[in-house]
Amino acid sequence: MPIGSGMVEGACKTVVGRRLKCNGARWRAENADRLASLCCLLYSDQWATFWASKAA
């Protein structure tokens, strides 16, 4: 098991950074945490479960 946060930091740069840096996209820094949460749901296959719980 890896020790340290390097893998997590790298994943954040890839997942969130790619979305925040899209051409023509405008994001506020204070909303980046919400975007990160949604990206994590999508990439961890929890997207459908999350939205199903919101509809209930």
C-alpha positions as CSV (number, residue, x, y, z in Angstrom):
1,M,0.0,0.0,0.0
2,P,1.4,3.4,-1.0
3,I,2.3,5.8,1.8
4,G,1.7,9.5,1.2
5,S,-0.8,11.6,-0.8
6,G,1.0,11.7,-4.1
7,M,-1.5,9.4,-5.8
8,V,-4.5,11.4,-4.5
9,E,-3.0,14.7,-5.5
10,G,-2.2,13.4,-9.0
11,A,-5.8,12.1,-9.4
12,C,-7.2,15.5,-8.3
13,K,-5.0,17.3,-10.8
14,T,-6.2,15.0,-13.6
15,V,-9.9,14.7,-12.7
16,V,-10.6,18.2,-11.5
17,G,-7.9,20.1,-13.4
18,R,-9.0,18.8,-16.7
19,R,-12.6,19.9,-16.1
20,L,-11.7,23.3,-14.7
21,K,-9.3,24.1,-17.6
22,C,-11.8,23.3,-20.5
23,N,-11.7,25.9,-23.3
24,G,-14.4,28.5,-22.8
25,A,-15.4,27.3,-19.3
26,R,-15.8,29.7,-16.5
27,W,-15.5,28.5,-12.9
28,R,-15.4,30.3,-9.6
29,A,-12.8,29.1,-7.2
30,E,-15.5,28.7,-4.4
31,N,-17.4,26.2,-6.6
32,A,-14.4,24.0,-7.3
33,D,-15.1,21.7,-4.3
34,R,-18.6,21.1,-5.6
35,L,-17.2,20.3,-9.1
36,A,-14.7,17.9,-7.5
37,S,-17.4,16.1,-5.6
38,L,-19.4,15.6,-8.8
39,C,-16.3,14.4,-10.7
40,C,-15.5,11.9,-7.9
41,L,-19.1,10.5,-8.0
42,L,-18.8,10.1,-11.8
43,Y,-15.4,8.4,-11.8
44,S,-16.2,6.1,-8.9
45,D,-19.4,4.8,-10.5
46,Q,-21.5,6.3,-7.7
47,W,-23.3,8.8,-10.0
48,A,-26.5,6.9,-10.5
49,T,-26.7,6.0,-6.8
50,F,-26.2,9.6,-5.7
51,W,-29.0,10.9,-8.0
52,A,-31.3,8.1,-7.1
53,S,-31.0,9.0,-3.4
54,K,-31.8,12.7,-4.3
55,A,-35.0,11.7,-6.2
56,A,-36.3,9.6,-3.3
